[in-house]
Amino acid sequence: MALTKITNDLLDLGSDTGALGLPKGTEAQRPSNPVEGTLRHNSEIDETKLETFDGTDWRKINKFVEPLTVDYLVIAGGAAGGGNFDDLTAGGGGAGGYRTSYGTSGGNSSAESPLILTPSTSYTITVGAGGSGVASGTGNSGSESALETITSIGGGGGGGGYANSVSGGSGGGNFGYYGYSGSAGTNNQGSAGGAGSPNVNPKSGGGGGGAGAVGADGIGNDLSSGNGGDGLASLITGASVFRAGGGGGGKTASQNYATPGGAGGGGAGGDRNRAPVNGTVYTGSGGGGEGGASAYTSGSGGSGVVILRMPTANYTGTTTGSPTVTTDGTDTILTYTSSGTYTA
């Protein structure tokens, strides 16, 4: 390689297409009296090997690493509906909390910011289970789902017997007797459950809250129980899919139709002769409430899901937990139905 001296302070490498060879060695072989600006190749550094002397210390020259942006949908496990007691009727389970950077978030809130991942870093994904059904009392709440700092709260169990519903990602609907209000959802994650009917016959439970709508109130004397609140549709996988519907409330009378759960997988409520329905798995939906004087168990909540969407050019293929891998245009989508990791 030819070096041309332009001034006392500048060398011109010209149009040479070769490379400039730098001194190379271990830390023990560093010059004993370097001057500021000395540049060398350190053979002992694992990653970036260039280092320079700043006049006091040797400093590693870090290469620039561009952050990776990932969109997500994190849905927690849905709650079970309430279990009946003493000829009352139970409320539907609330849907799991719904947080996303790709469309509308729970409670019809704005999309959140995408997650910034650091290359060569492993990120933990937790998929929450749905709450299990009960024979009597408040339904079991769902479990949290999480993607590192993005945590969605499990759905709140429906009220049953004389036990009230509880709050959650979306709140549970209450039992029918006293006209108690349903429980609250979490801001930016879900909606409230519906109230149970007052002390009129036949009694009816309130619907569990969904990601996109509150659960309906139980009316009672017109045989109407509260429908589960609707979930939300997302395009994160490339197709529009509803998830996180609330469970329908139960009723004491026998009717020719079940109380519907909310759109997105909410389980229908039961009656004297009809078993309540479980929330759909991998949607975080609530289970249906048990009907009056029945020997059934309330509907269980559906398990949650965590979905990542990223440019295919950035996808590393390094995962645990066996996510389903699909593509949509120039993006790759990972759908986790069980806990695992992704390494950026």
N, C-alpha and C positions, 0 to 999 in steps of 0.2 A: 504494500500500500504506500503510495506516494504522499508525503506530507509537504504542503507548501506553506511557508511562513509569510503571512500577509503583513503583520505588524509585530512589534515586540511582544504583544499580548495575545495574539490570535494565530492559530494554525488552521488551515483550510484543508479538509479531507477531499475536497473537490468532488468529482463524479464517480469516485471509486465505488464499486458494488461489493466490495469485500466486507470485512468486519474488523473492528478494533479489538485487539487482544489486551486484556487487563492483567496485571499481576494477580496471582492466585495462591492462596495458602490458608493454613489454619490460623486461629487467633494467636497462637504462640509465635507464629511467623510474621505477625504484623511488624511494620517498620518501627524501630525503637524511637525515632525522633520524627514523626510525621508532621507535615505542615498542614495548615487548614486547607480543606478542599481536596486532600488526597483521596483517591478512589481506588477500590480494589474489590476482588471477588473473594468472599469468605467461604471456603469449602466446608465449613462445619455447620452453617445455618441450614435448616431443613427446607424452608420455603424460599423467600426472597434472599438471594445470596449477595447482592451488591451492598457495600457499606462505604461510608465516607467519614472522614475525620473533620469534626466541626471546630477544631482548635482546642478542645478539652477532652471530648469522648468520641469513640467510634459509634456511628449511628447507622442502623439498618435502613436502607432505602425501600420503603414499602411500595408495592405495586398497587395501583388504584383498582378497587373491586366495586363494581356497580351493584347497588342493592337490587333485589328481586322483588317485584310486586306480585302479590297473590290475592285473588278474590276468594271469598269464602261464604258458606252458609253453615251455621252452627245451630242445630236444634236439639234441645234437651229431651229427655224421656217424658212422655205424657203420664198423667196421673190416672189412678183408678177411680171409677165412680163410687159413690157411697153405698153401703150395705143397709138393707132395710131392717127395721125393728118395730114391733108393737103396731103393726098395720099402718105405719107411716109410709113415706116414699122418699127415695134418695135422689141426690143431685148428681149430675154428670161430672166426670173428671176434667180438670183443666189441661190444655195442651202445654207441652214443654216450651220454654223460652226460645224465641226465634230471632237470631241476629245474622245480618248479612251485609256485605258490601256490594252486592249485585242485585239491585232492585229494592223493593220496599221491605223495611225491617218490621218486627213485631209491633203490634199496636198501631200499624199504619204510619210508622215513623220513617224518617229519611234513611237512605242507605248510609252505612258506616264507611269509614275510610278503609281502603285495602290494607292488608297486612304486609309489612316490609320484612323479607327474610334475608338473612346473611348467608352467603354461600358457604358450603361445607359445614353447616350447622344443622343438627337434628332437632326437629320440632315434635312435641308430643301431642297426640290427638286422643281425646277421651270421648267415647260415645256412651251416653247415659241410658240406663235401662228404664223401661216403663214401670210404673207402680203396679203391684199385684192386687188383684181383686180381693174383696173382703165379704164375709157373710153378714156382718153388722157393723155399724159405725162409720167413721170417716175413712174414705178410700186412701190407700197409700200414695204418697206423692212420687213423682218421677225423679230420676237422678240427673245431675248436671252433665252437660256435654261441654267440651272445651277444646280450643285450639290456642295453646300457649296463653296469652293474656285475654283472649276472647272467651268468656264463660257465659253460657246460657243456663238459666235456672230451671230446675224440674217443675213440671206442672203441679198445681195444687189439688189435693184430693177433694172429691165431692163429699158433701155432708150426708149423713145417714142416721136413721133412728133419731135420737135426740142429740147427736154429735154434729157440730157445725163443720162446714167446709173450711179449707185453709187456702192461703194465698200461695202463689208460685209464679212461674214464668207467665202462665195464664192461670186465673183463679178458678177454684172449683165452684160448681153450682150447689145451692143449699137444699136441705131436705124440706119436704112439704109438711107444714103444720102451723108454725108461728109466723110465717111470712118473712122470715129472716133474709136479709140481703146475701147475695153470693159474695165470694171473696175476691180481693183485688188481684190484678195481674201486675207484673213488673214493668216500669216505664221502659219503652223502646224494646220490649220483648213480647208482650202479649196483652190480653184483655181480661176483664173481670168476668166472673161467673154470674149466672142469673139467680134471682131470689126464688125460694120455695113458696108454694102457695100458702095462703092463710088457712085457718082451721075450717075448711069447708070440705064437703065430700062430693066426689072423690078427690083425694089430695094428689098433688103432683110436685115433682122436684124441678129445680132450676137447671138449665143447661150449663155445662162447663164452658169457660171462656176459650176462644180460639185465637190464633195469632192475628187474625184480621178483623174479628168482631166479637162483641160481648155475647155471653150465653143468654138465651131468652128466659124470662121469668116463667115459673110455673103458675098457671091460672087456677086450676083446681076444679071448680064446679062444672065447667064445660068439657071436662075430661082432657084438657090440654096441658101437657107437660112442656117444659122448656126445651126447645131445640138447642143443640150445641152450637157455639159460635163458629163461624167459618174460619178456615185457615187462610193462608196466603199462597199465591202462585209465584213460582220462580222460574226464570229461564237459565239458571246457572249451568244446567247440564245440556242446554241447547234446545230443550223442549219445555213447554209450559207445564209445570207439575204443581198441584196443590198439596200442601202439607200442613200439619199442626192444627187440625180441627178439634173443637171441644166435644166432649161426650154428651149425649142426650140425657135428660132427666128421666127418672122412673115415674110410674103412676100406679095408683092402687086399683083402678078398674081394669077389666079386660077389654081390649079394643082390637080392631081389625088391622091396626098398623102400629109399628114401633115408633117411638119418638126419635126423630132423626138426629144423628150426630152431625157436627159441622163438616162442611166440605173440606177435604184434605185428610180424611181417614178417621174422623171422630166416630166412636162406637155408639150405636143406638141404645136408648134406654129401654128397660124392661117393664113388664106389668105382672099381674097375678100369674099369668100362664105363659109368659114369654121371658126367656133369659136375656139379660142385657148383653151387649156385644162389646168385644174388646176393641180398643183402638188399633189401627193398622200399624204393623211393625215398620220401623225405619222412617216414620213420619212424625214422631213425637206427639201423636194425637191422644186425646183423653178417652177413657172407657165409659160405657154407659152406666147410669145409676140403676140400682135394683128396684123392682116394683113392690107394691104392698103385699104382705102376707105370703110371699113366695119363698121357696126353699133354695133359691139360686144364690150364686156368688156374683158380686158386681163385676162389671167389665174391667179388665186390666188395661193400663195405658200402653200405648205403642212405644217401642224403643226409639231413640233419637237417631240422628245421622249427622255427619260432618262431611262437607263437600268443598274441595279446593279446585280453583280454576286458574290456570297460568298459561303463558305462551309456551307452545311446544318446544321452542328453541331453548327455553330455560328449564325444561323438565329433566331431572336427573335420573329418574327410574329407581331411586333408592328409597324403599319403603319397607315398613313392617305392618302387620295387621291385615294384609291381603285386600287392599282397596280395589274396587272395580275401576279400571282405567279405560276411558273413552276419549274421543276427540270431537271437537266441533270447530270446523274451519281451521284456523291456525293455533287453536288452544287445546290443551290437554286437561281433562277433568278427572279428579280422583274422588271416588265416593267411598267413604269409610262407614261401614255398618257395624264395625267393632273397633275397639281401641287399637292404636298403632302409632307409627311415627312417619315423618317425611323428612328426608335430608336434602336441603336445598343445594 
